C-alpha cells in the first residue's frame, strides 16, 4: 500500500561527533512505518524549498559546534511556523548551536553524567502523545537541559537522578506547526524498548498533525 505521508530524517555518519545515524535510522523509520522516508546527511535539506515536501522532519544531527547557516535556519523555522512537524530525538537537539533553533526546540542541552539505567516515567500532565505509553527503564545518557521559559511546552516524561527530577521529553506548538523532543536515544537497545518505540511513533504522528 502506498504511503500518503512523507518524512525526512536528517543526521550524520562520517561527520557525527558522538551519535552516528546508522543503526538508529532503521529503528526510527520502523517505529514510524506510516511514513515514506527519505534519509539525508545533507544539511541543505533544512532549506525551505526542500522541507516543504514533507509532513515530518526528524532531527538526529550530531554536529554540536556547527552552527546552521542563515538559509537553513530560516528554512526550518519557516517550515514549522507554516504547519510542518518537527521531531527531535536525543542528540538532534544539536541544532541549538543557533539560538533561534534552541528556542524552536524548547530547551538547550547543557551536559550529562555518565550513562546509567534510568527510569523514564510519564508526567502528570495529560497529552495525547502519552495515551497508551507507559514508563520504561533503559541504560542512557542522563541529559540535562535549560528549558526556554518563552515557550509554553508540555512535559511528557521525566526521570529521577541524583535526588532530582529532570525533564526527558516535551511537546509544544510553534506557529502553525508542532515540535516534540525525546531525550533518550543514545543506545540502540533503547530503540528496541516497546514503550520508547511507541513514544517515537506517537510523537511523530502528533508533530505531523495526525493525532
N, CA, C and O of each residue as an XYZ file, in Angstrom:
844
protein
N       0.846     -1.187      0.000
C       0.000      0.000      0.000
C       0.884      1.239      0.000
O       1.831      1.327      0.781
N       0.577      2.205     -0.879
C       1.365      3.426     -0.957
C       1.105      4.309      0.266
O      -0.038      4.495      0.684
N       2.170      4.839      0.817
C       2.058      5.688      1.994
C       1.830      7.129      1.560
O       2.515      7.633      0.670
N       0.864      7.788      2.193
C       0.471      9.125      1.767
C       1.263     10.223      2.466
O       1.260     11.368      2.013
N       1.940      9.891      3.564
C       2.686     10.885      4.325
C       4.186     10.679      4.146
O       4.668      9.549      4.068
N       4.916     11.792      4.083
C       6.354     11.735      3.843
C       7.112     12.346      5.011
O       6.674     13.325      5.616
N       8.252     11.750      5.315
C       9.108     12.237      6.397
C      10.554     12.251      5.925
O      10.956     11.442      5.088
N      11.331     13.180      6.472
C      12.771     13.214      6.208
C      13.512     13.109      7.530
O      13.175     13.788      8.500
N      14.517     12.255      7.559
C      15.359     12.031      8.736
C      16.750     12.556      8.405
O      17.406     12.056      7.491
N      17.200     13.565      9.147
C      18.473     14.209      8.858
C      19.437     13.964     10.016
O      19.129     14.282     11.165
N      20.601     13.400      9.711
C      21.602     13.116     10.729
C      22.989     13.069     10.133
O      23.217     13.571      9.032
N      23.922     12.463     10.859
C      25.320     12.431     10.438
C      25.893     11.027     10.609
O      25.505     10.287     11.513
N      26.819     10.680      9.728
C      27.602      9.458      9.878
C      29.092      9.811      9.880
O      29.741      9.762     10.925
N      29.624     10.161      8.729
C      31.056     10.474      8.638
C      31.433     11.653      9.524
O      32.551     11.713     10.036
N      30.503     12.595      9.709
C      30.824     13.796     10.470
C      30.108     13.837     11.819
O      29.973     14.905     12.416
N      29.656     12.702     12.293
C      28.993     12.664     13.599
C      30.019     12.845     14.712
O      31.071     12.207     14.701
N      29.713     13.715     15.670
C      30.597     13.910     16.811
C      30.550     12.711     17.758
O      31.589     12.224     18.202
N      29.332     12.236     18.067
C      29.169     11.168     19.043
C      28.098     10.150     18.658
O      28.123      9.019     19.141
N      27.164     10.535     17.799
C      25.973      9.720     17.571
C      25.726      9.531     16.082
O      24.982     10.309     15.484
N      26.328      8.518     15.467
C      26.068      8.281     14.044
C      24.618      7.861     13.811
O      23.986      7.217     14.649
N      24.121      8.251     12.644
C      22.742      7.940     12.280
C      22.547      6.460     11.988
O      21.479      5.906     12.248
N      23.582      5.821     11.447
C      23.463      4.410     11.082
C      23.194      3.569     12.325
O      23.941      3.642     13.300
N      22.157      2.793     12.292
C      21.709      1.991     13.436
C      20.389      2.536     13.934
O      19.354      1.896     13.751
N      20.397      3.712     14.563
C      19.125      4.319     14.962
C      18.191      4.593     13.784
O      16.971      4.555     13.939
N      18.763      4.870     12.597
C      17.895      5.177     11.449
C      16.911      4.067     11.163
O      15.739      4.329     10.892
N      17.368      2.832     11.219
C      16.491      1.683     10.945
C      15.365      1.626     11.973
O      14.205      1.409     11.622
N      15.710      1.819     13.230
C      14.698      1.708     14.296
C      13.705      2.868     14.238
O      12.510      2.673     14.458
N      14.192      4.065     13.944
C      13.303      5.223     13.870
C      12.312      5.073     12.717
O      11.117      5.317     12.880
N      12.814      4.674     11.559
C      11.918      4.538     10.408
C      10.926      3.402     10.599
O       9.790      3.488     10.133
N      11.340      2.342     11.279
C      10.407      1.248     11.553
C       9.351      1.670     12.565
O       8.192      1.268     12.457
N       9.742      2.474     13.544
C       8.776      2.941     14.542
C       7.743      3.875     13.923
O       6.629      4.000     14.432
N       8.110      4.528     12.826
C       7.205      5.436     12.132
C       6.871      4.876     10.752
O       7.059      5.536      9.730
N       6.374      3.655     10.753
C       6.136      2.935      9.498
C       5.007      3.543      8.665
O       4.829      3.168      7.506
N       4.247      4.469      9.237
C       3.164      5.113      8.484
C       3.699      6.073      7.415
O       2.962      6.479      6.516
N       4.992      6.436      7.518
C       5.573      7.437      6.628
C       6.456      6.803      5.564
O       7.089      5.773      5.791
N       6.484      7.434      4.411
C       7.504      7.163      3.409
C       8.710      8.026      3.759
O       8.586      9.244      3.885
N       9.885      7.396      3.918
C      11.052      8.099      4.455
C      12.097      8.426      3.404
O      12.329      7.669      2.461
N      12.720      9.582      3.600
C      13.962      9.958      2.947
C      14.971     10.214      4.050
O      14.644     10.867      5.042
N      16.207      9.709      3.900
C      17.267      9.962      4.875
C      18.358     10.792      4.223
O      18.642     10.629      3.036
N      18.965     11.673      4.987
C      19.994     12.537      4.412
C      20.993     12.983      5.468
O      20.655     13.153      6.639
N      22.243     13.169      5.022
C      23.271     13.808      5.839
C      23.546     15.229      5.346
O      24.443     15.907      5.849
N      22.775     15.667      4.370
C      22.962     16.970      3.756
C      22.120     18.008      4.486
O      20.892     17.981      4.403
N      22.770     18.919      5.198
C      22.051     19.939      5.970
C      21.302     20.926      5.068
O      20.452     21.674      5.552
N      21.604     20.938      3.772
C      20.817     21.767      2.869
C      19.366     21.310      2.808
O      18.502     22.049      2.335
N      19.094     20.104      3.282
C      17.713     19.626      3.328
C      16.872     20.417      4.317
O      15.645     20.325      4.295
N      17.519     21.200      5.190
C      16.775     22.071      6.096
C      16.264     23.334      5.410
O      15.505     24.095      6.011
N      16.667     23.569      4.168
C      16.179     24.739      3.456
C      14.683     24.590      3.176
O      14.165     23.481      3.040
N      14.020     25.712      3.095
C      12.561     25.710      2.992
C      12.062     24.981      1.755
O      11.069     24.257      1.824
N      12.733     25.159      0.633
C      12.256     24.540     -0.604
C      12.316     23.015     -0.539
O      11.574     22.332     -1.245
N      13.202     22.480      0.311
C      13.274     21.030      0.497
C      12.252     20.549      1.513
O      11.519     19.595      1.255
N      12.199     21.208      2.675
C      11.341     20.725      3.756
C       9.863     20.758      3.412
O       9.099     19.944      3.930
N       9.439     21.678      2.550
C       8.014     21.798      2.258
C       7.444     20.561      1.563
O       6.228     20.435      1.411
N       8.327     19.644      1.140
C       7.864     18.391      0.531
C       7.387     17.386      1.570
O       6.759     16.388      1.218
N       7.677     17.636      2.857
C       7.490     16.618      3.887
C       6.464     17.033      4.939
O       6.279     18.215      5.227
N       5.806     16.022      5.501
C       4.864     16.234      6.603
C       5.583     16.238      7.948
O       5.072     16.777      8.931
N       6.780     15.630      7.987
C       7.529     15.495      9.243
C       9.018     15.573      8.961
O       9.521     14.934      8.037
N       9.719     16.361      9.765
C      11.180     16.403      9.736
C      11.690     15.862     11.066
O      11.226     16.280     12.127
N      12.641     14.934     11.012
C      13.233     14.376     12.225
C      14.695     14.776     12.280
O      15.473     14.471     11.377
N      15.056     15.465     13.355
C      16.449     15.881     13.540
C      17.189     14.865     14.394
O      16.820     14.607     15.539
N      18.247     14.290     13.814
C      19.185     13.439     14.545
C      20.604     13.952     14.291
O      21.569     13.188     14.316
N      20.710     15.261     14.047
C      22.008     15.847     13.709
C      22.947     15.747     14.903
O      22.507     15.728     16.053
N      24.253     15.683     14.616
C      25.225     15.450     15.687
C      26.476     16.290     15.496
O      27.572     15.861     15.857
N      26.325     17.485     14.931
C      27.440     18.421     14.822
C      27.170     19.573     15.783
O      26.526     20.559     15.424
N      27.671     19.435     17.007
C      27.303     20.331     18.095
C      27.886     21.727     17.953
O      27.294     22.685     18.450
N      29.012     21.872     17.300
C      29.645     23.179     17.162
C      29.391     23.793     15.797
O      29.828     24.913     15.531
N      28.696     23.082     14.937
C      28.461     23.557     13.569
C      27.145     24.324     13.520
O      26.070     23.730     13.433
N      27.242     25.646     13.577
C      26.042     26.477     13.542
C      25.395     26.394     12.164
O      26.074     26.484     11.141
N      24.103     26.226     12.151
C      23.379     26.183     10.888
C      23.509     27.524     10.171
O      23.514     28.578     10.807
N      23.613     27.478      8.866
C      23.672     28.709      8.088
C      22.329     29.437      8.171
O      21.325     28.861      8.590
N      22.326     30.702      7.769
C      21.113     31.504      7.854
C      19.971     30.892      7.041
O      18.833     30.846      7.506
N      20.277     30.419      5.820
C      19.197     29.895      4.974
C      18.630     28.592      5.525
O      17.431     28.342      5.398
N      19.466     27.762      6.130
C      18.975     26.516      6.730
C      18.152     26.813      7.984
O      17.103     26.210      8.210
N      18.646     27.750      8.794
C      17.913     28.146     10.000
C      16.546     28.711      9.636
O      15.526     28.321     10.204
N      16.542     29.625      8.692
C      15.290     30.229      8.246
C      14.358     29.177      7.659
O      13.146     29.232      7.866
N      14.918     28.225      6.929
C      14.107     27.174      6.318
C      13.385     26.331      7.343
O      12.196     26.051      7.192
N      14.097     25.919      8.396
C      13.482     25.081      9.419
C      12.447     25.869     10.212
O      11.368     25.355     10.506
N      12.767     27.109     10.559
C      11.813     27.940     11.295
C      10.549     28.173     10.475
O       9.437     28.059     10.991
N      10.721     28.494      9.215
C       9.578     28.769      8.351
C       8.732     27.504      8.155
O       7.502     27.560      8.168
N       9.403     26.379      7.976
C       8.701     25.106      7.801
C       7.769     24.826      8.976
O       6.598     24.504      8.776
N       8.278     24.947     10.185
C       7.446     24.665     11.359
C       6.378     25.747     11.526
O       5.217     25.434     11.788
N       6.764     27.013     11.375
C       5.801     28.109     11.544
C       4.611     27.977     10.595
O       3.496     28.374     10.934
N       4.846     27.424      9.416
C       3.787     27.295      8.420
C       3.063     25.945      8.500
O       2.314     25.592      7.590
N       3.282     25.189      9.587
C       2.493     23.985      9.800
C       3.251     22.680      9.736
O       2.637     21.620      9.857
N       4.555     22.709      9.553
C       5.338     21.485      9.496
C       5.539     20.867     10.865
O       5.401     21.538     11.888
N       5.864     19.589     10.877
C       6.111     18.874     12.122
C       7.581     18.593     12.312
O       8.258     18.163     11.378
N       8.092     18.832     13.525
C       9.497     18.585     13.843
C       9.593     17.651     15.038
O       9.069     17.947     16.112
N      10.260     16.528     14.847
C      10.555     15.592     15.931
C      12.068     15.576     16.119
O      12.814     15.293     15.182
N      12.513     15.880     17.331
C      13.939     15.916     17.661
C      14.217     14.755     18.614
O      13.560     14.626     19.648
N      15.180     13.920     18.271
C      15.500     12.756     19.099
C      16.932     12.869     19.611
O      17.874     13.033     18.836
N      17.076     12.778     20.940
C      18.362     12.719     21.641
C      19.301     13.821     21.158
O      19.048     15.001     21.401
N      20.383     13.446     20.475
C      21.388     14.393     20.025
C      20.895     15.357     18.960
O      21.586     16.324     18.639
N      19.716     15.113     18.407
C      19.177     16.008     17.389
C      19.001     17.422     17.877
O      18.826     18.341     17.078
N      19.046     17.608     19.188
C      18.935     18.951     19.762
C      20.209     19.770     19.528
O      20.297     20.922     19.951
N      21.188     19.172     18.857
C      22.402     19.899     18.478
C      22.102     21.077     17.559
O      22.976     21.916     17.338
N      20.900     21.161     17.023
C      20.519     22.357     16.266
C      20.600     23.607     17.141
O      20.549     24.725     16.629
N      20.726     23.424     18.453
C      20.775     24.532     19.407
C      21.977     25.444     19.211
O      22.043     26.502     19.838
N      22.925     25.071     18.366
C      24.063     25.956     18.113
C      23.611     27.300     17.568
O      24.332     28.291     17.682
N      22.416     27.341     16.973
C      21.770     28.601     16.627
C      20.707     28.880     17.681
O      19.833     28.047     17.917
N      20.779     30.064     18.324
C      19.867     30.339     19.430
C      18.410     30.314     18.979
O      17.523     29.960     19.756
N      18.160     30.696     17.703
C      16.784     30.670     17.202
C      16.233     29.243     17.213
O      15.053     29.026     17.486
N      17.105     28.272     16.911
C      16.671     26.879     16.852
C      16.621     26.254     18.239
O      15.870     25.306     18.466
N      17.428     26.784     19.179
C      17.305     26.338     20.570
C      15.936     26.712     21.105
O      15.315     25.939     21.833
N      15.462     27.907     20.741
C      14.121     28.304     21.170
C      13.064     27.455     20.477
O      12.085     27.058     21.110
N      13.239     27.172     19.206
C      12.320     26.290     18.490
C      12.217     24.940     19.183
O      11.124     24.391     19.328
N      13.356     24.404     19.611
C      13.376     23.099     20.283
C      12.711     23.158     21.652
O      12.187     22.150     22.127
N      12.724     24.325     22.290
C      12.105     24.468     23.598
C      13.058     24.331     24.762
O      12.651     24.460     25.917
N      14.327     24.069     24.474
C      15.304     23.917     25.533
C      16.689     23.732     24.962
O      16.857     23.508     23.763
N      17.685     23.828     25.834
C      19.082     23.717     25.418
C      19.790     22.669     26.263
O      19.729     22.696     27.492
N      20.469     21.736     25.579
C      21.261     20.727     26.269
C      22.451     21.389     26.952
O      23.128     22.232     26.364
N      22.698     20.996     28.202
C      23.821     21.539     28.962
C      24.952     20.536     29.121
O      26.106     20.854     28.836
N      24.631     19.317     29.577
C      25.656     18.312     29.859
C      24.959     17.010     30.227
O      23.732     16.943     30.295
N      25.763     15.976     30.462
C      25.204     14.749     31.033
C      26.277     14.003     31.825
O      27.440     13.978     31.422
N      25.892     13.395     32.950
C      26.807     12.495     33.662
C      26.993     11.210     32.861
O      26.461     11.075     31.758
N      27.739     10.283     33.413
C      27.948      9.002     32.748
C      26.634      8.256     32.571
O      25.665      8.480     33.296
N      26.628      7.371     31.598
C      25.451      6.543     31.356
C      25.101      5.718     32.588
O      25.971      5.309     33.356
N      23.803      5.487     32.753
C      23.304      4.623     33.822
C      21.900      4.190     33.456
O      21.304      4.719     32.519
N      21.375      3.234     34.190
C      19.988      2.823     33.958
C      19.068      3.896     34.527
O      19.124      4.210     35.715
N      18.230      4.447     33.675
C      17.281      5.489     34.059
C      15.861      4.972     33.891
O      15.566      4.242     32.944
N      14.993      5.348     34.804
C      13.582      5.008     34.697
C      12.832      6.248     34.230
O      12.710      7.231     34.961
N      12.335      6.184     33.007
C      11.569      7.281     32.438
C      10.093      7.055     32.765
O       9.563      5.967     32.539
N       9.437      8.077     33.294
C       8.041      7.931     33.699
C       7.212      9.069     33.106
O       7.701     10.191     32.969
N       5.967      8.782     32.759
C       5.100      9.836     32.225
C       4.867     10.928     33.254
O       4.764     10.650     34.449
N       4.785     12.172     32.792
C       4.455     13.287     33.679
C       2.953     13.293     33.959
O       2.173     12.649     33.258
N       2.572     14.026     34.987
C       1.174     14.035     35.402
C       0.284     14.787     34.408
O      -0.911     14.509     34.312
N       0.869     15.747     33.662
C       0.092     16.499     32.681
C      -0.331     15.580     31.537
O       0.494     14.852     30.986
N      -1.612     15.612     31.183
C      -2.122     14.747     30.131
C      -1.830     15.339     28.750
O      -1.970     16.544     28.544
N      -1.434     14.504     27.832
C      -1.188     14.909     26.454
C      -1.522     13.719     25.570
O      -1.288     12.570     25.946
N      -2.072     14.000     24.391
C      -2.495     12.916     23.505
C      -1.329     12.004     23.118
O      -1.534     10.813     22.886
N      -0.117     12.541     23.044
C       1.045     11.699     22.715
C       1.175     10.548     23.692
O       1.543      9.441     23.298
N       0.877     10.790     24.968
C       1.153      9.826     26.014
C       0.042      8.790     26.211
O       0.156      7.926     27.080
N      -1.014      8.864     25.429
C      -2.094      7.891     25.564
C      -1.574      6.489     25.226
O      -1.145      6.232     24.101
N      -1.616      5.602     26.196
C      -1.157      4.228     25.996
C       0.335      4.030     26.142
O       0.818      2.914     25.954
N       1.092      5.083     26.474
C       2.547      4.977     26.655
C       2.855      4.840     28.137
O       2.453      5.679     28.944
N       3.568      3.783     28.491
C       3.949      3.523     29.881
C       5.407      3.912     30.109
O       6.143      4.198     29.164
N       5.807      3.918     31.367
C       7.199      4.177     31.706
C       8.093      3.025     31.275
O       7.612      1.927     30.993
N       9.404      3.281     31.223
C      10.352      2.239     30.832
C      11.711      2.559     31.445
O      11.995      3.709     31.779
N      12.542      1.538     31.589
C      13.879      1.688     32.166
C      14.919      1.190     31.171
O      14.836      0.056     30.700
N      15.892      2.030     30.850
C      16.950      1.686     29.900
C      18.250      2.356     30.344
O      18.233      3.322     31.106
N      19.366      1.835     29.864
C      20.651      2.472     30.111
C      20.814      3.623     29.132
O      20.781      3.420     27.918
N      20.993      4.841     29.660
C      21.004      6.030     28.811
C      21.927      7.112     29.361
O      22.414      7.034     30.489
N      22.149      8.122     28.525
C      22.846      9.321     28.968
C      21.829     10.240     29.661
O      20.815     10.585     29.055
N      22.076     10.640     30.905
C      21.128     11.495     31.624
C      21.256     12.958     31.173
O      21.938     13.760     31.812
N      20.604     13.278     30.085
C      20.689     14.638     29.545
C      20.110     15.659     30.524
O      19.051     15.452     31.118
N      20.835     16.763     30.671
C      20.375     17.901     31.476
C      20.110     19.075     30.531
O      20.829     19.269     29.551
N      19.065     19.856     30.838
C      18.638     20.927     29.951
C      18.392     22.237     30.692
O      18.127     22.261     31.894
N      18.488     23.302     29.945
C      17.945     24.593     30.348
C      16.727     24.833     29.465
O      16.871     25.053     28.263
N      15.531     24.792     30.044
C      14.320     24.963     29.264
C      14.101     26.428     28.933
O      14.476     27.309     29.707
N      13.498     26.688     27.786
C      13.233     28.053     27.347
C      11.922     28.523     27.964
O      10.862     27.967     27.675
N      11.990     29.544     28.811
C      10.779     29.993     29.502
C       9.891     30.872     28.626
O       8.853     31.352     29.082
N      10.293     31.087     27.364
C       9.453     31.848     26.444
C       8.506     30.931     25.666
O       7.600     31.406     24.981
N       8.718     29.623     25.773
C       7.897     28.656     25.050
C       6.979     27.944     26.037
O       7.436     27.441     27.064
N       5.687     27.901     25.727
C       4.759     27.134     26.542
C       4.787     25.687     26.067
O       4.198     25.348     25.041
N       5.470     24.846     26.819
C       5.642     23.460     26.417
C       5.004     22.531     27.440
O       4.839     22.896     28.604
N       4.653     21.347     27.006
C       4.056     20.339     27.887
C       5.072     19.242     28.139
O       5.549     18.613     27.195
N       5.409     19.004     29.399
C       6.318     17.927     29.735
C       5.608     16.570     29.547
O       4.494     16.364     30.030
N       6.273     15.669     28.845
C       5.706     14.345     28.571
C       6.280     13.277     29.489
O       5.548     12.439     30.017
N       7.611     13.314     29.678
C       8.262     12.308     30.505
C       9.363     12.960     31.330
O       9.858     14.038     31.001
N       9.734     12.275     32.415
C      10.779     12.752     33.310
C      11.529     11.561     33.877
O      11.079     10.420     33.761
N      12.667     11.826     34.489
C      13.401     10.784     35.198
C      14.016     11.381     36.451
O      14.191     12.595     36.551
N      14.338     10.531     37.393
C      14.937     10.985     38.645
C      16.381     10.520     38.704
O      16.686      9.359     38.428
N      17.260     11.434     39.065
C      18.681     11.112     39.170
C      19.328     12.100     40.130
O      19.015     13.291     40.105
N      20.216     11.615     40.963
C      20.915     12.449     41.948
C      19.922     13.248     42.789
O      20.129     14.426     43.081
N      18.839     12.572     43.168
C      17.811     13.122     44.051
C      17.097     14.338     43.461
O      16.567     15.171     44.196
N      17.086     14.432     42.133
C      16.349     15.486     41.447
C      15.535     14.869     40.317
O      15.862     13.795     39.811
N      14.473     15.563     39.930
C      13.645     15.146     38.802
C      14.022     16.010     37.594
O      14.079     17.236     37.683
N      14.281     15.338     36.459
C      14.759     16.023     35.261
C      13.789     15.813     34.111
O      13.205     14.735     33.995
N      13.599     16.825     33.246
C      12.746     16.652     32.068
C      13.384     15.703     31.068
O      14.600     15.718     30.875
N      12.555     14.872     30.428
C      13.085     13.891     29.483
C      12.424     13.965     28.113
O      12.997     13.499     27.128
N      11.225     14.544     28.032
C      10.524     14.670     26.753
C       9.461     15.750     26.896
O       8.849     15.906     27.953
N       9.253     16.490     25.813
C       8.238     17.546     25.854
C       7.705     17.804     24.451
O       8.239     17.309     23.459
N       6.623     18.605     24.399
C       5.987     18.919     23.117
C       5.326     20.287     23.208
O       4.854     20.691     24.271
N       5.297     20.999     22.076
C       4.653     22.306     22.039
C       4.334     22.701     20.610
O       4.893     22.169     19.651
N       3.415     23.652     20.500
C       3.143     24.255     19.209
C       4.139     25.368     18.933
O       4.695     25.964     19.855
N       4.357     25.642     17.646
C       5.240     26.735     17.242
C       4.670     27.303     15.954
O       4.765     26.675     14.899
N       4.075     28.495     16.036
C       3.349     28.997     14.877
C       2.201     28.054     14.561
O       1.416     27.709     15.445
N       2.098     27.637     13.307
C       1.065     26.684     12.898
C       1.545     25.241     13.011
O       0.779     24.311     12.758
N       2.819     25.046     13.394
C       3.389     23.707     13.439
C       3.531     23.162     14.841
O       3.070     23.761     15.813
N       4.181     22.009     14.928
C       4.324     21.306     16.192
C       5.746     20.760     16.334
O       6.379     20.363     15.356
N       6.229     20.752     17.577
C       7.583     20.280     17.879
C       7.516     19.308     19.049
O       6.848     19.580     20.046
N       8.202     18.183     18.932
C       8.334     17.234     20.046
C       9.801     16.885     20.218
O      10.527     16.729     19.235
N      10.240     16.763     21.464
C      11.622     16.385     21.764
C      11.643     15.183     22.698
O      10.926     15.153     23.698
N      12.476     14.181     22.365
C      12.659     12.979     23.177
C      14.137     12.854     23.511
O      14.961     12.750     22.602
N      14.497     12.861     24.801
C      15.920     12.842     25.149
C      16.555     11.447     25.125
O      17.759     11.368     24.882
N      15.829     10.330     25.361
C      16.502      9.033     25.223
C      16.889      8.786     23.763
O      16.356      9.420     22.852
N      17.813      7.864     23.558
C      18.164      7.505     22.195
C      19.645      7.340     21.932
O      20.066      7.298     20.776
N      20.448      7.245     22.990
C      21.892      7.076     22.781
C      22.231      5.654     22.347
O      23.007      5.459     21.412
N      21.661      4.675     23.012
C      21.987      3.273     22.752
C      20.915      2.610     21.892
O      19.727      2.909     22.021
N      21.347      1.712     21.020
C      20.408      1.048     20.119
C      19.383      0.244     20.903
O      18.247      0.085     20.455
N      19.773     -0.268     22.077
C      18.840     -1.046     22.900
C      17.628     -0.211     23.318
O      16.536     -0.747     23.507
N      17.823      1.083     23.458
C      16.706      1.961     23.834
C      15.612      1.917     22.784
O      14.426      1.917     23.113
N      16.015      1.878     21.511
C      15.032      1.873     20.420
C      14.268      0.550     20.341
O      13.210      0.477     19.717
N      14.797     -0.474     20.964
C      14.126     -1.780     20.949
C      13.094     -1.896     22.053
O      12.293     -2.831     22.058
N      13.103     -0.948     22.998
C      12.108     -0.976     24.059
C      10.740     -0.615     23.471
O      10.608      0.432     22.838
N       9.732     -1.450     23.663
C       8.431     -1.200     23.021
C       7.774      0.106     23.443
O       7.063      0.718     22.646
N       7.996      0.545     24.675
C       7.376      1.789     25.114
C       8.050      2.999     24.468
O       7.376      3.961     24.099
N       9.381      2.955     24.331
C      10.059      4.060     23.653
C       9.686      4.086     22.179
O       9.513      5.155     21.595
N       9.565      2.931     21.593
C       9.138      2.840     20.196
C       7.758      3.470     20.012
O       7.503      4.190     19.047
N       6.887      3.176     20.959
C       5.542      3.742     20.924
C       5.605      5.262     21.087
O       4.857      5.994     20.439
N       6.500      5.727     21.956
C       6.658      7.161     22.172
C       7.144      7.851     20.897
O       6.652      8.925     20.553
N       8.096      7.252     20.201
C       8.562      7.801     18.928
C       7.405      7.883     17.944
O       7.205      8.907     17.291
N       6.648      6.804     17.843
C       5.547      6.755     16.892
C       4.516      7.843     17.168
O       4.133      8.582     16.261
N       4.072      7.943     18.402
C       3.012      8.893     18.720
C       3.519     10.338     18.663
O       2.762     11.243     18.314
N       4.790     10.560     19.003
C       5.355     11.899     18.902
C       5.439     12.342     17.448
O       5.123     13.486     17.120
N       5.867     11.427     16.577
C       5.964     11.757     15.158
C       4.592     12.000     14.533
O       4.415     12.943     13.763
N       3.626     11.152     14.865
C       2.274     11.337     14.332
C       1.671     12.643     14.811
O       1.028     13.359     14.045
N       1.887     12.955     16.107
C       1.362     14.214     16.638
C       2.011     15.411     15.959
O       1.315     16.343     15.554
N       3.331     15.398     15.829
C       4.030     16.520     15.213
C       3.547     16.752     13.779
O       3.475     17.890     13.315
N       3.219     15.668     13.091
C       2.756     15.763     11.712
C       1.263     16.094     11.618
O       0.709     16.175     10.522
N       0.622     16.281     12.766
C      -0.798     16.638     12.784
C      -1.724     15.477     12.548
O      -2.860     15.669     12.114
N      -1.259     14.259     12.827
C      -2.058     13.057     12.569
C      -2.679     12.501     13.847
O      -3.366     11.480     13.797
N      -2.453     13.148     14.988
C      -3.105     12.767     16.242
C      -3.909     13.957     16.769
O      -4.542     13.857     17.820
